[in-house]
Amino acid sequence: MNIMVVDDEPAALSLMKKAIQKAAPGEVPACFSNVRDAYTYAEEQPVDVAFLDIEMGDVSGLELAKLLVKMKPDINIIFVTGYARYMGEAFRLYASGYVRKPPRVSRIGKELANLRHNPETAPKLPEQIGEFTFDHNANRVLREGKDISLKPMEYKILLALAAKPGNFLTARELYRKASGLDAGEDIRALYVHISGLRKKLYLHDAGRRQCIDIEQERGKGYRIVII
């Protein structure tokens, strides 16, 4: 399990690290007192669980959580704070759990045992589908070694569908997995991205058909079809 901890107070950060290591022997959490460094780490490394202090300088843990969930929809966010008033907003962000300060080893153990997204059962990111190769480090897709110019949202939509090829995702499910947010009026933007994505995945060479299509079925949603 890959765990990160973010708290701008060094003493609290050290306390959380020790508590996590006692609750989950063998785990070595990555600890950050700077939000920017934590975000950069999450961009470059897999993160299953993020323990976030809520009250931190210019960027709160709630704001960082929104960015992390947008980047990694299946990340487990566990908020750590001494103030119960944040609990409602925390869970509106689909938080996995909530730990009061000072942290208790038993509480941390309970949260890790009841994660919202189980790291062991989370779908593995696809490396290749048909003639398309995914470069997850660079967030890009290549066809026969040539880069396909996808917008960030297009890439995330394709990745969400490719994680479970053949399975339908409703428009709202797909929007949440791709953006990390609940769908509101912005759901209309999803349709625009899907239309653009389908055009970019089409093989124009004479005599060849597309090897990936995004199929829509009324009442079920969208799915990838491999041809």
PETA-V845862 format. One line per field, one symbol per residue. phi: phi as a letter, one per 40 degrees, with the letter a starting at -180 (. if undefined). A space follows every 10 residues. Layout:
phi=???
//
This chain:
phi=.bbbbbacbd ccccccdccc cccbdgcbcc bbbbcccccc ccccbcbcbb cbcccbfcbc ccccddcccc cbdccccbcb acbcccdccd cccgccaabc cccbdcccdc cccbccbcdc bccccccabf cbbcbccbfa bbbfgbcccb cdcccccccc cccbdgccbc dcccccccbg bccbccdccd cccccccccc ccccddgbbc cbbbcbbdgb hbacbcb
//
